[in-house]
């Protein structure tokens, strides 16, 4: 399964190329490993070859060097399946890396997979705390939707406001719908 992450690299034209890392969200270490010298966060040997018991000793970069998508606006770069990605990183032209936790706003099984927010996190403990807070908040909202107190659109509006309030002015937040 992995701990999947996406990485949006800013381009000189103001657009973004988005890359993928199968294990990039493990401990948010990518934010310290992506540099001008190691744009794909270094790498290592992968262990077992696909579908076999034989060792695969080839070196592979942590972030796939072939972009998943290119020349995206920022709004398009942050549109993805929020249920499947555990971390999102934005890399500026000066190689500053900002880590975000994707929060999926889905309150029902058939809810839009790209409705949510990216909340800036400052380390693994901060990410754990943010995830715990959000899961508890979303659980209450799901109960309210299940009890017909809120409809899906009202639930998303409510989650938007709760995330803004929780994040305050100490973290960046990006919303998608």
TAFENPE-V705556 format. One record per helix or strand. SS is the DSSP state (@ for helix, = for strand). FROM is the first residue (numbers start at 1). TO is the last residue. Records with the same first field share a line. If there is no record, write none. Layout:
SS = FROM-TO  FROM-TO
This chain:
= = 5-10  16-21  43-48  55-61  69-72  87-91  97-104  116-120  173-176
@ = 30-33  74-77  124-146  152-167
